[in-house]
């Protein structure tokens, strides 16, 4: 999903796609990343 937003920004130059990619990456880092283990948590 992040890659699709990034490619959308590259192709179209629309900042909304870049913002969406950044928001998605920030969500993953804040919500799913375990800083102690330095990996992503899996949600099942």
PDB file of N, CA, C and O in Angstrom:
ATOM      1  N   UNK A   1       0.823  -1.176   0.000  1.00  0.00           N
ATOM      2  CA  UNK A   1       0.000   0.000   0.000  1.00  0.00           C
ATOM      3  C   UNK A   1       0.873   1.247   0.000  1.00  0.00           C
ATOM      4  O   UNK A   1       0.605   2.185  -0.751  1.00  0.00           O
ATOM      5  N   UNK A   2       1.902   1.274   0.822  1.00  0.00           N
ATOM      6  CA  UNK A   2       2.787   2.429   0.867  1.00  0.00           C
ATOM      7  C   UNK A   2       3.476   2.619  -0.484  1.00  0.00           C
ATOM      8  O   UNK A   2       3.632   3.745  -0.957  1.00  0.00           O
ATOM      9  N   UNK A   3       3.878   1.527  -1.089  1.00  0.00           N
ATOM     10  CA  UNK A   3       4.515   1.602  -2.402  1.00  0.00           C
ATOM     11  C   UNK A   3       3.551   2.171  -3.439  1.00  0.00           C
ATOM     12  O   UNK A   3       3.953   2.978  -4.277  1.00  0.00           O
ATOM     13  N   UNK A   4       2.307   1.767  -3.392  1.00  0.00           N
ATOM     14  CA  UNK A   4       1.319   2.272  -4.350  1.00  0.00           C
ATOM     15  C   UNK A   4       1.128   3.779  -4.190  1.00  0.00           C
ATOM     16  O   UNK A   4       1.051   4.503  -5.183  1.00  0.00           O
ATOM     17  N   UNK A   5       1.051   4.251  -2.955  1.00  0.00           N
ATOM     18  CA  UNK A   5       0.934   5.686  -2.723  1.00  0.00           C
ATOM     19  C   UNK A   5       2.171   6.423  -3.228  1.00  0.00           C
ATOM     20  O   UNK A   5       2.058   7.486  -3.838  1.00  0.00           O
ATOM     21  N   UNK A   6       3.328   5.870  -2.979  1.00  0.00           N
ATOM     22  CA  UNK A   6       4.578   6.493  -3.435  1.00  0.00           C
ATOM     23  C   UNK A   6       4.645   6.564  -4.953  1.00  0.00           C
ATOM     24  O   UNK A   6       5.045   7.581  -5.518  1.00  0.00           O
ATOM     25  N   UNK A   7       4.256   5.485  -5.602  1.00  0.00           N
ATOM     26  CA  UNK A   7       4.259   5.476  -7.066  1.00  0.00           C
ATOM     27  C   UNK A   7       3.199   6.419  -7.631  1.00  0.00           C
ATOM     28  O   UNK A   7       3.399   7.029  -8.681  1.00  0.00           O
ATOM     29  N   UNK A   8       2.088   6.533  -6.940  1.00  0.00           N
ATOM     30  CA  UNK A   8       1.063   7.491  -7.348  1.00  0.00           C
ATOM     31  C   UNK A   8       1.592   8.914  -7.309  1.00  0.00           C
ATOM     32  O   UNK A   8       1.320   9.716  -8.202  1.00  0.00           O
ATOM     33  N   UNK A   9       2.350   9.217  -6.265  1.00  0.00           N
ATOM     34  CA  UNK A   9       2.964  10.541  -6.171  1.00  0.00           C
ATOM     35  C   UNK A   9       3.995  10.750  -7.279  1.00  0.00           C
ATOM     36  O   UNK A   9       4.044  11.818  -7.889  1.00  0.00           O
ATOM     37  N   UNK A  10       4.818   9.735  -7.539  1.00  0.00           N
ATOM     38  CA  UNK A  10       5.832   9.853  -8.590  1.00  0.00           C
ATOM     39  C   UNK A  10       5.183  10.066  -9.957  1.00  0.00           C
ATOM     40  O   UNK A  10       5.661  10.872 -10.754  1.00  0.00           O
ATOM     41  N   UNK A  11       4.112   9.354 -10.222  1.00  0.00           N
ATOM     42  CA  UNK A  11       3.481   9.422 -11.533  1.00  0.00           C
ATOM     43  C   UNK A  11       2.675  10.703 -11.726  1.00  0.00           C
ATOM     44  O   UNK A  11       2.692  11.310 -12.797  1.00  0.00           O
ATOM     45  N   UNK A  12       1.968  11.101 -10.665  1.00  0.00           N
ATOM     46  CA  UNK A  12       1.039  12.219 -10.811  1.00  0.00           C
ATOM     47  C   UNK A  12       1.530  13.524 -10.187  1.00  0.00           C
ATOM     48  O   UNK A  12       1.060  14.605 -10.542  1.00  0.00           O
ATOM     49  N   UNK A  13       2.481  13.415  -9.256  1.00  0.00           N
ATOM     50  CA  UNK A  13       2.995  14.610  -8.595  1.00  0.00           C
ATOM     51  C   UNK A  13       2.021  15.234  -7.611  1.00  0.00           C
ATOM     52  O   UNK A  13       2.191  16.386  -7.212  1.00  0.00           O
ATOM     53  N   UNK A  14       1.003  14.480  -7.218  1.00  0.00           N
ATOM     54  CA  UNK A  14      -0.013  14.988  -6.289  1.00  0.00           C
ATOM     55  C   UNK A  14       0.428  14.707  -4.855  1.00  0.00           C
ATOM     56  O   UNK A  14       0.656  13.558  -4.478  1.00  0.00           O
ATOM     57  N   UNK A  15       0.541  15.757  -4.071  1.00  0.00           N
ATOM     58  CA  UNK A  15       1.034  15.644  -2.694  1.00  0.00           C
ATOM     59  C   UNK A  15       0.160  14.754  -1.811  1.00  0.00           C
ATOM     60  O   UNK A  15       0.648  14.227  -0.811  1.00  0.00           O
ATOM     61  N   UNK A  16      -1.117  14.571  -2.153  1.00  0.00           N
ATOM     62  CA  UNK A  16      -1.992  13.747  -1.302  1.00  0.00           C
ATOM     63  C   UNK A  16      -1.504  12.304  -1.244  1.00  0.00           C
ATOM     64  O   UNK A  16      -1.692  11.629  -0.232  1.00  0.00           O
ATOM     65  N   UNK A  17      -0.878  11.823  -2.321  1.00  0.00           N
ATOM     66  CA  UNK A  17      -0.358  10.462  -2.326  1.00  0.00           C
ATOM     67  C   UNK A  17       0.890  10.342  -1.458  1.00  0.00           C
ATOM     68  O   UNK A  17       1.083   9.338  -0.773  1.00  0.00           O
ATOM     69  N   UNK A  18       1.723  11.354  -1.488  1.00  0.00           N
ATOM     70  CA  UNK A  18       2.909  11.368  -0.636  1.00  0.00           C
ATOM     71  C   UNK A  18       2.508  11.447   0.832  1.00  0.00           C
ATOM     72  O   UNK A  18       3.082  10.756   1.673  1.00  0.00           O
ATOM     73  N   UNK A  19       1.528  12.286   1.140  1.00  0.00           N
ATOM     74  CA  UNK A  19       1.033  12.391   2.515  1.00  0.00           C
ATOM     75  C   UNK A  19       0.439  11.070   3.000  1.00  0.00           C
ATOM     76  O   UNK A  19       0.655  10.671   4.145  1.00  0.00           O
ATOM     77  N   UNK A  20      -0.303  10.399   2.133  1.00  0.00           N
ATOM     78  CA  UNK A  20      -0.892   9.109   2.503  1.00  0.00           C
ATOM     79  C   UNK A  20       0.193   8.074   2.762  1.00  0.00           C
ATOM     80  O   UNK A  20       0.077   7.281   3.696  1.00  0.00           O
ATOM     81  N   UNK A  21       1.245   8.069   1.952  1.00  0.00           N
ATOM     82  CA  UNK A  21       2.358   7.136   2.166  1.00  0.00           C
ATOM     83  C   UNK A  21       3.031   7.410   3.498  1.00  0.00           C
ATOM     84  O   UNK A  21       3.338   6.479   4.241  1.00  0.00           O
ATOM     85  N   UNK A  22       3.263   8.673   3.805  1.00  0.00           N
ATOM     86  CA  UNK A  22       3.890   9.036   5.079  1.00  0.00           C
ATOM     87  C   UNK A  22       3.008   8.677   6.265  1.00  0.00           C
ATOM     88  O   UNK A  22       3.505   8.170   7.271  1.00  0.00           O
ATOM     89  N   UNK A  23       1.707   8.932   6.164  1.00  0.00           N
ATOM     90  CA  UNK A  23       0.797   8.582   7.264  1.00  0.00           C
ATOM     91  C   UNK A  23       0.765   7.070   7.485  1.00  0.00           C
ATOM     92  O   UNK A  23       0.742   6.605   8.624  1.00  0.00           O
ATOM     93  N   UNK A  24       0.764   6.308   6.396  1.00  0.00           N
ATOM     94  CA  UNK A  24       0.759   4.847   6.504  1.00  0.00           C
ATOM     95  C   UNK A  24       2.030   4.333   7.160  1.00  0.00           C
ATOM     96  O   UNK A  24       1.973   3.470   8.035  1.00  0.00           O
ATOM     97  N   UNK A  25       3.172   4.855   6.747  1.00  0.00           N
ATOM     98  CA  UNK A  25       4.444   4.442   7.330  1.00  0.00           C
ATOM     99  C   UNK A  25       4.509   4.820   8.809  1.00  0.00           C
ATOM    100  O   UNK A  25       4.989   4.037   9.628  1.00  0.00           O
ATOM    101  N   UNK A  26       4.035   6.001   9.150  1.00  0.00           N
ATOM    102  CA  UNK A  26       4.029   6.422  10.556  1.00  0.00           C
ATOM    103  C   UNK A  26       3.126   5.540  11.394  1.00  0.00           C
ATOM    104  O   UNK A  26       3.468   5.211  12.529  1.00  0.00           O
ATOM    105  N   UNK A  27       1.972   5.148  10.854  1.00  0.00           N
ATOM    106  CA  UNK A  27       1.064   4.262  11.573  1.00  0.00           C
ATOM    107  C   UNK A  27       1.744   2.924  11.874  1.00  0.00           C
ATOM    108  O   UNK A  27       1.685   2.425  12.998  1.00  0.00           O
ATOM    109  N   UNK A  28       2.384   2.358  10.866  1.00  0.00           N
ATOM    110  CA  UNK A  28       3.064   1.076  11.059  1.00  0.00           C
ATOM    111  C   UNK A  28       4.155   1.214  12.115  1.00  0.00           C
ATOM    112  O   UNK A  28       4.290   0.363  12.994  1.00  0.00           O
ATOM    113  N   UNK A  29       4.924   2.279  12.022  1.00  0.00           N
ATOM    114  CA  UNK A  29       6.027   2.464  12.974  1.00  0.00           C
ATOM    115  C   UNK A  29       5.508   2.662  14.397  1.00  0.00           C
ATOM    116  O   UNK A  29       6.064   2.095  15.337  1.00  0.00           O
ATOM    117  N   UNK A  30       4.461   3.452  14.568  1.00  0.00           N
ATOM    118  CA  UNK A  30       3.944   3.750  15.915  1.00  0.00           C
ATOM    119  C   UNK A  30       3.115   2.608  16.488  1.00  0.00           C
ATOM    120  O   UNK A  30       3.179   2.340  17.688  1.00  0.00           O
ATOM    121  N   UNK A  31       2.339   1.934  15.646  1.00  0.00           N
ATOM    122  CA  UNK A  31       1.373   0.954  16.137  1.00  0.00           C
ATOM    123  C   UNK A  31       1.851  -0.487  16.079  1.00  0.00           C
ATOM    124  O   UNK A  31       1.437  -1.303  16.902  1.00  0.00           O
ATOM    125  N   UNK A  32       2.702  -0.814  15.139  1.00  0.00           N
ATOM    126  CA  UNK A  32       3.041  -2.211  14.915  1.00  0.00           C
ATOM    127  C   UNK A  32       4.513  -2.536  15.125  1.00  0.00           C
ATOM    128  O   UNK A  32       4.900  -3.701  15.032  1.00  0.00           O
ATOM    129  N   UNK A  33       5.331  -1.550  15.402  1.00  0.00           N
ATOM    130  CA  UNK A  33       6.766  -1.773  15.527  1.00  0.00           C
ATOM    131  C   UNK A  33       7.143  -1.896  16.990  1.00  0.00           C
ATOM    132  O   UNK A  33       6.826  -1.020  17.794  1.00  0.00           O
ATOM    133  N   UNK A  34       7.815  -2.978  17.335  1.00  0.00           N
ATOM    134  CA  UNK A  34       8.269  -3.219  18.709  1.00  0.00           C
ATOM    135  C   UNK A  34       9.720  -2.739  18.828  1.00  0.00           C
ATOM    136  O   UNK A  34      10.630  -3.359  18.277  1.00  0.00           O
ATOM    137  N   UNK A  35       9.927  -1.640  19.545  1.00  0.00           N
ATOM    138  CA  UNK A  35      11.276  -1.066  19.625  1.00  0.00           C
ATOM    139  C   UNK A  35      12.232  -1.952  20.413  1.00  0.00           C
ATOM    140  O   UNK A  35      13.441  -1.911  20.180  1.00  0.00           O
ATOM    141  N   UNK A  36      11.718  -2.744  21.333  1.00  0.00           N
ATOM    142  CA  UNK A  36      12.594  -3.622  22.106  1.00  0.00           C
ATOM    143  C   UNK A  36      13.119  -4.771  21.244  1.00  0.00           C
ATOM    144  O   UNK A  36      14.293  -5.131  21.326  1.00  0.00           O
ATOM    145  N   UNK A  37      12.251  -5.334  20.429  1.00  0.00           N
ATOM    146  CA  UNK A  37      12.642  -6.451  19.572  1.00  0.00           C
ATOM    147  C   UNK A  37      13.138  -5.963  18.205  1.00  0.00           C
ATOM    148  O   UNK A  37      13.761  -6.715  17.455  1.00  0.00           O
ATOM    149  N   UNK A  38      12.857  -4.708  17.898  1.00  0.00           N
ATOM    150  CA  UNK A  38      13.224  -4.082  16.636  1.00  0.00           C
ATOM    151  C   UNK A  38      12.628  -4.816  15.439  1.00  0.00           C
ATOM    152  O   UNK A  38      13.300  -5.043  14.433  1.00  0.00           O
ATOM    153  N   UNK A  39      11.339  -5.187  15.568  1.00  0.00           N
ATOM    154  CA  UNK A  39      10.625  -5.807  14.448  1.00  0.00           C
ATOM    155  C   UNK A  39       9.150  -5.438  14.521  1.00  0.00           C
ATOM    156  O   UNK A  39       8.692  -4.861  15.507  1.00  0.00           O
ATOM    157  N   UNK A  40       8.420  -5.772  13.481  1.00  0.00           N
ATOM    158  CA  UNK A  40       6.989  -5.500  13.445  1.00  0.00           C
ATOM    159  C   UNK A  40       6.232  -6.598  14.179  1.00  0.00           C
ATOM    160  O   UNK A  40       6.588  -7.775  14.118  1.00  0.00           O
ATOM    161  N   UNK A  41       5.177  -6.180  14.874  1.00  0.00           N
ATOM    162  CA  UNK A  41       4.290  -7.152  15.508  1.00  0.00           C
ATOM    163  C   UNK A  41       3.315  -7.665  14.466  1.00  0.00           C
ATOM    164  O   UNK A  41       2.978  -6.957  13.516  1.00  0.00           O
ATOM    165  N   UNK A  42       2.874  -8.873  14.643  1.00  0.00           N
ATOM    166  CA  UNK A  42       1.879  -9.428  13.721  1.00  0.00           C
ATOM    167  C   UNK A  42       0.525  -9.407  14.416  1.00  0.00           C
ATOM    168  O   UNK A  42       0.388  -9.823  15.567  1.00  0.00           O
ATOM    169  N   UNK A  43      -0.455  -8.919  13.700  1.00  0.00           N
ATOM    170  CA  UNK A  43      -1.813  -8.887  14.208  1.00  0.00           C
ATOM    171  C   UNK A  43      -2.582  -9.977  13.502  1.00  0.00           C
ATOM    172  O   UNK A  43      -2.668 -10.002  12.274  1.00  0.00           O
ATOM    173  N   UNK A  44      -3.145 -10.885  14.297  1.00  0.00           N
ATOM    174  CA  UNK A  44      -3.858 -12.013  13.711  1.00  0.00           C
ATOM    175  C   UNK A  44      -5.313 -11.927  14.097  1.00  0.00           C
ATOM    176  O   UNK A  44      -6.107 -12.784  13.709  1.00  0.00           O
TER     177      UNK A  44
END
